[in-house]
Amino acid sequence: MPAQHVHYVDEMKDVLADLGDRLHVLSGTNTDSGRQTVPAAFEGVADFKVEKDTLFDVLTECRVVSPRSTLGVSLKGMDRMVSLPFV
C-alpha cells in the first residue's frame, strides 16, 4: 500500500504538532537480546509531552498475541514445512 502522507524531516515537528501535543515513542528492553531501544529524537521533541511507558508494551503484546485467522494459516504452513523432509 503506498504512503498516504509524505513529509520532509524538517517538517516533522509541525506535522506532529497538528496531530496533538502528546508523542508516544518506543522505549524499552528487548526481551530476546536484552538491548534497550533508543527513543526517537528530533529537533523540537522537547515541545511535546513525550510518553515512553506505553508503546513498547503494546507493540510487544501485538507480537505475542495472534488472531485466530492468522494462527490457522501459520499452523498449516508449519505442518507442511515439518512434514516436507518425510515426503
Secondary structure, DSSP 8 states (H G I E B T S, - for coil): ---S----GGGHHHHHHHH-SEEE----B-TTT--B------TTGGGSEEE-SSHHHHHHHHHH---HHHHHHHHHHHHHHHHGGG-
